[in-house]
Amino acid sequence: MSLQSNNQCELPRERLLRAGAKALSDSELIAILLRTGNAKQNAIEMANALLYRFGQLQSLLTAPANTLLATTGLGASKVSTLLACGELSHRLSGETATKGVCIEGAITAARLARQYLTNDEIEICGAMFLDLSHRLLAFEELARGSLTEVVVYPREVIRRALLHNASALILVHTHPGGDQAASAADIEMTEILAEGLSRVDVQLLDHIILAGGNSLSLAQQGLMPRSEALKGGRRVD
């Protein structure tokens, strides 16, 4: 690491503090994230090279970890910073774009959920917390699992619903294998969660399964009957 690498990265930081982030170019902002360059490139040169390779800022900040780690000059520290920045940007854009949106049905819910649940390699479960008018209060990722299942704790879902002062919610989880059909475990989880939520006057409106470009609404399929008392952790497949 040369002294030039450090000096080149200090300049964008100084400009950021003096003039604000909007005054900096994409490469300067990326250079701040990288912090330092390497033996051949300073931080700004490395940032320019990354933007050239990935074509645009979005492609760089949404690239998977293995792709970034395979890029010359990027070690675990730099990759971790880029991944964290990309995820924060994704979450912020989702909050800004969707909070207060009225969820009018399964199609709207599925389209919105795809903005949050983007990993297509493992099952992920999330929930949309809604007010009395079915406007979105918050979307939260509840759990991550494996290729074939994810464990969700009803008591934790209920706790989050009360924290958001929600009147209703929609459960969503992904099927990375591409099969949108609801499993027996999916239906059982839905029944148990609906029963538990009803005890605190929160309605479970739907449970939506995302599978590739397809989706399935358990409410539309008539698969949301009442069930027995609330139990412990349950898996969905």
C-alpha positions, 0 to 999 in steps of 0.5 A, a space after each residue: 500500500 503506497 502513501 499515494 493510495 491513502 492521500 487519494 482517498 482522503 481527498 474525497 472524504 474531505 470534500 464529502 465533509 466540506 461540500 456534502 455527499 451530493 458533490 461527489 462522483 460515484 467513483 469518489 463515493 465508492 473510493 470512500 467505501 474502499 478506503 484504500 487502493 492496492 499496489 497498482 491502483 489508488 482508491 479512486 482508480 480502483 473505484 473507476 475500474 469497478 464501475 467500468 467492470 460492472 457497468 453501473 452503480 446498481 450492478 456493483 452494489 447488488 453483486 453477490 459476495 462470490 462475484 465481488 470476492 473474485 474481483 482482483 483487489 477486493 478482499 473480505 473487508 472491502 467486499 463486506 463494506 460494499 455488500 452492507 452499503 448495497 443492502 442499506 440502500 435497498 432497504 432505504 429505497 423500499 421504505 421510502 417507496 412503499 411505506 403508506 401504500 395501500 395493499 389492495 390484494 394479493 397481486 399488490 402484496 406479492 409485487 411489493 414483497 419482491 422488493 424486499 425478499 430478493 434472495 433466490 437461493 434460500 427460503 426467507 420469511 417476511 411480514 407486511 404490517 398494516 393499519 386499519 385501512 390496510 396501508 403498509 406500516 412496515 415490512 420486516 424480514 422475520 427469518 432465513 432458512 435453507 433451500 427447503 425450509 425456514 423456521 418462524 416463531 409465531 410469538 415473535 411475529 405477534 410481538 412485532 405486530 404489537 410493536 408496530 401497532 398493526 391491525 393486520 398483517 400479510 405473511 410472505 415467504 419464498 420457495 427458491 425451488 420454484 414450486 409455488 404450491 403450499 406445503 402441509 407445513 405452510 398451511 399449518 403455520 398459517 393456521 397457528 399464526 392466524 389463531 395467535 394473532 386473533 388473540 391480540 386482535 390482529 388479523 392475518 389477511 393472507 400468506 403469500 408464497 413467492 416462487 420465481 416469477 410466480 406467486 400463490 395466495 393462500 387466501 385466494 386458495 381458501 387455505 386459511 382455516 382456523 387452528 388450535 392454540 398457539 404453539 412454538 416454532 414452526 417451519 414452512 417449506 
